[in-house]
Amino acid sequence: MNIIFAGTPDFAAVHLQALLDSEHNVIAVYTQPDRPAGRGKKLLASPVKQLALSHNIPVYQPLSLRDETAQAELAALEADIMVVVAYGLILPQVVLDTPRLGCINVHASLLPRWRGAAPIQRAVEAGDNESGVAIMQMEAGLDTGPVLVESRCAITESDSGGSLHDKLAELGGPSLLQALALLESGSANPQVQDDTQANYANKITKEEAQIDWQRPAAELHRLIRAFNPFPVCWSTYRDKKGEQRLRIYSAAIEQGCHSDQPGTIISSDDEGILVACGREALRLQLIQLPGKKALPAAEILKGYREQFAPGTKLG
């Protein structure tokens, strides 16, 4: 089939590569406009754009698909289908209706469990035991369309937002090709979603990543895993320069009772920095000081033992 692909981040680029490796023909790629990035704020092309250009595929970067000129440009491509993966723009109904077989979306959740912008992180944060990829026929509602194909995977206690992202990216390509084969042959059997089971996966904010030590250790442990590698959980500590920000990449739950106030460092040793929570405690394992690399807590304690001495308060 002749396919228009619309996507922006690394997760989308994995799926574009799957299409490029298939018998299908990607005739055009839509992606977000280049964004300023890095200290120099130079314009950076999305991973999808970079991949498309390396394969000499025409790239379109409209600010909106509500514009009639952009809609006419897309219609002129005469695509059989449009595949959308983490594109970042709303597709109005006229665009959804333009390709011969409509538009399908690769969504990183077992719909309708997590609809919306951040299904991977929200699944880890909520303590879900499994996740997966859903290939969905797109309609006007947000991730509400009938599901063509789904593939499942377990979420383990060691999974982070990053590792689950990679698992789902690996599942998505074969699932997408399966859905395309079903649509092409006319044998697809779309399953309508149960709206009563839907949850909204709100976009992640940096403010959410601040640790509230009053919360139970189990909740904070899930949050730390979910927000690694972005935006990364953090708490404050004090040194000679004043209040600083400590980024926390990984931690372990330490079960058992303690009498310390939440946020108080209980112990600092080769096993990490043990911090009291509202219930139980967290042992900080991989952390990062301002301007430094992320390192095991035991390594950081060699030069900063005083700042993280038992009895010190974080947050």
C-alpha positions in Angstrom: 0.0 0.0 0.0 1.0 3.6 -0.4 1.3 5.0 3.1 1.6 8.5 4.6 3.5 8.2 8.0 3.0 10.8 10.7 5.1 10.8 13.8 7.8 12.7 15.7 9.9 11.0 18.5 12.1 7.9 18.6 9.1 5.7 19.4 7.6 6.8 16.1 10.9 6.3 14.2 11.0 2.7 15.2 7.6 2.2 13.5 8.7 4.1 10.4 11.7 1.8 10.0 9.4 -1.2 10.2 7.4 0.2 7.3 10.5 0.9 5.3 11.6 -2.7 5.9 8.3 -4.0 4.6 6.7 -4.4 1.2 4.7 -1.2 1.7 5.6 2.1 0.1 6.0 5.2 2.3 5.2 8.0 0.0 5.4 10.9 2.5 6.2 11.7 6.1 4.6 14.2 8.4 6.4 15.4 11.5 6.5 18.3 14.0 8.4 21.4 12.9 12.1 21.5 13.9 12.5 22.6 17.6 15.4 24.5 19.3 17.5 22.1 21.4 20.6 22.0 23.5 22.6 24.9 24.9 22.9 26.6 21.6 19.2 26.3 20.9 19.9 25.2 17.3 16.9 23.9 15.4 16.9 20.1 15.6 15.0 17.8 13.2 12.9 15.1 14.8 14.1 11.4 14.8 11.3 10.7 12.2 12.4 13.5 9.9 16.1 12.4 10.1 15.1 8.8 9.2 12.8 10.0 6.3 15.5 12.2 4.8 18.0 9.4 4.9 15.6 7.4 2.7 14.8 10.4 0.4 11.2 10.5 1.5 9.4 13.8 1.2 8.8 15.5 4.6 5.9 17.8 5.5 5.9 19.9 8.6 2.7 21.9 8.8 2.0 23.9 12.0 -1.5 22.6 11.8 -3.6 20.2 9.8 -6.7 22.4 10.2 -5.3 24.6 7.4 -7.1 24.0 4.1 -3.8 24.3 2.1 -2.2 21.6 4.2 -5.3 19.4 3.8 -5.3 19.8 0.0 -1.5 19.0 0.0 -2.2 15.8 1.9 -5.1 14.8 -0.3 -3.0 15.2 -3.4 -0.7 12.4 -2.2 -3.6 9.9 -2.8 -2.5 7.6 -0.1 -4.2 4.2 0.7 -3.8 4.8 4.4 -2.1 7.1 7.0 -0.2 5.6 9.9 0.1 7.9 12.9 2.5 7.3 15.8 3.1 9.9 18.5 2.7 12.7 15.9 1.6 15.5 18.3 -0.9 17.3 16.1 -4.7 16.9 16.1 -6.1 15.3 12.9 -9.4 16.9 12.0 -12.2 14.7 10.5 -11.5 15.8 6.9 -7.9 14.4 7.3 -9.1 11.2 8.9 -11.4 10.7 5.9 -8.8 11.5 3.2 -6.9 8.3 2.7 -8.8 5.4 1.1 -8.6 3.2 4.2 -8.6 6.1 6.7 -6.0 6.6 9.4 -4.7 4.1 12.0 -2.7 4.9 15.2 -0.1 2.9 17.1 -0.9 3.6 20.8 1.4 2.5 23.7 -1.3 1.1 25.9 -3.8 -1.7 26.1 -6.8 0.6 25.2 -8.9 1.8 26.7 -6.6 1.5 29.9 -4.6 4.7 29.2 -5.8 7.2 26.6 -3.8 10.4 26.0 -0.3 11.7 26.0 1.7 9.7 28.5 0.4 6.1 28.6 3.8 4.5 29.2 4.7 6.5 32.3 1.2 6.4 33.7 1.1 2.6 33.5 4.4 2.3 35.5 3.3 5.0 38.0 -0.1 3.3 38.6 1.6 -0.1 39.3 0.0 -1.9 36.3 1.2 -5.5 35.9 1.0 -5.3 32.1 1.0 -3.0 29.2 1.0 -3.4 25.4 0.5 -1.8 22.0 -2.9 -1.2 20.4 -3.3 -0.5 16.7 -6.5 1.6 16.5 -8.7 2.9 13.7 -8.7 6.6 14.3 -11.8 8.7 14.8 -12.5 12.2 16.1 -12.3 11.3 19.8 -9.0 11.0 21.7 -7.8 7.4 21.4 -11.4 6.2 21.3 -11.4 4.3 18.0 -11.9 0.5 17.6 -8.8 -1.7 18.1 -7.6 -3.7 15.1 -4.6 -5.5 16.8 -3.1 -5.6 20.3 0.1 -7.1 21.7 0.8 -7.5 25.4 3.8 -7.5 27.7 4.4 -7.7 31.4 5.6 -4.7 33.5 8.1 -6.0 36.0 9.3 -4.4 39.3 12.5 -3.4 37.5 10.9 -1.7 34.6 11.3 2.1 34.1 9.5 4.4 31.8 12.5 3.9 29.5 12.6 0.2 29.5 8.9 -0.2 29.0 9.1 2.3 26.1 11.7 0.0 24.5 9.6 -3.1 25.0 6.5 -1.5 23.4 8.5 -0.1 20.5 9.7 -3.7 19.8 6.1 -4.9 19.9 4.7 -2.1 17.8 6.3 -2.8 14.4 5.0 -6.4 13.9 1.6 -5.4 15.3 1.4 -2.5 12.8 2.3 -4.7 9.9 -0.3 -7.3 11.0 -3.0 -4.6 11.1 -2.1 -3.3 7.6 -2.3 -6.9 6.3 -5.8 -7.3 7.8 -7.0 -4.0 6.4 -5.5 -4.7 2.9 -7.2 -8.1 2.7 -10.5 -6.8 4.1 -10.5 -9.3 7.0 -10.0 -6.8 9.9 -12.4 -7.2 12.8 -12.2 -4.0 14.8 -13.1 -4.2 18.5 -15.1 -1.3 20.0 -13.5 0.0 23.2 -15.4 0.0 26.5 -15.4 3.7 27.5 -16.3 2.8 31.1 -12.7 1.3 31.5 -10.9 4.3 30.1 -8.3 6.4 32.0 -6.7 9.6 30.8 -2.8 9.6 30.8 -2.1 13.3 31.4 1.0 14.8 29.9 4.0 14.6 32.3 5.0 17.9 33.9 8.4 18.6 35.6 6.5 19.8 38.7 5.1 16.3 39.2 8.7 14.9 39.4 9.4 16.7 42.7 9.4 14.1 45.5 6.9 14.5 48.3 8.5 12.4 51.1 5.1 12.3 53.0 4.0 9.7 50.4 4.5 6.0 50.9 7.7 4.5 49.7 5.9 2.2 47.3 4.2 5.1 45.5 7.5 7.1 45.2 9.3 4.0 44.0 6.8 3.7 41.1 7.1 7.4 40.3 10.9 7.3 40.2 10.7 4.3 37.8 8.0 5.9 35.7 9.9 9.2 35.3 13.2 7.7 34.3 14.6 8.8 31.8 12.3 11.8 31.7 11.7 14.1 33.4 13.6 12.4 36.3 12.3 12.7 39.9 14.1 15.1 42.2 14.3 16.4 45.7 16.2 19.3 47.4 19.2 19.2 49.7 21.4 21.8 51.2 25.2 22.5 50.9 27.4 25.5 51.4 25.9 27.3 48.4 22.3 26.8 49.7 19.5 24.7 48.4 20.4 22.3 45.6 18.5 19.8 43.5 19.2 16.1 43.7 18.0 14.0 40.8 17.0 10.4 41.6 17.2 7.8 38.8 16.6 4.6 40.8 15.8 3.5 44.3 14.7 0.5 46.3 11.9 0.1 48.9 13.2 -0.7 52.4 10.3 -2.4 54.2 9.8 -2.0 58.0 8.9 0.7 60.5 10.9 3.7 61.4 10.3 6.7 63.6 12.0 9.3 61.5 10.2 12.3 59.9 9.6 11.9 56.2 12.5 13.1 54.2 15.1 12.4 56.9 18.2 10.4 56.0 18.2 7.3 58.1 21.6 6.0 57.0 24.3 6.6 54.3 26.6 3.8 53.4 27.8 1.6 50.5 24.3 0.3 49.9 22.9 3.8 49.3 21.2 6.7 51.0 18.2 5.5 53.1 15.4 8.1 53.3 12.3 8.0 55.5 9.0 8.2 53.7 5.4 8.6 54.9 5.3 4.8 55.1 8.5 2.6 55.0 11.7 4.1 53.4 13.5 4.4 50.1 17.1 3.5 49.5 18.4 5.9 46.8 20.7 4.1 44.5 21.5 6.1 41.3 21.5 9.9 41.8 22.8 13.0 40.2 24.2 16.2 41.7 23.9 19.6 39.9 26.4 19.7 37.0 27.6 16.2 37.6 27.0 12.8 36.0 24.5 10.3 37.5 26.4 8.0 39.8 25.7 5.3 42.4 25.0 6.9 45.7 28.0 5.1 47.3 30.3 6.9 44.8 28.7 10.3 45.5 29.1 9.8 49.3 32.9 9.6 48.9 33.0 13.3 48.2 29.7 14.5 49.7 29.2 12.5 52.9 28.5 15.5 55.1 25.6 16.8 52.9 23.9 13.3 53.1 24.8 12.4 56.7 22.1 10.6 58.8 19.7 13.0 60.4 19.9 15.4 57.4 16.5 16.4 55.9 15.8 16.3 52.2 13.0 18.3 50.5 
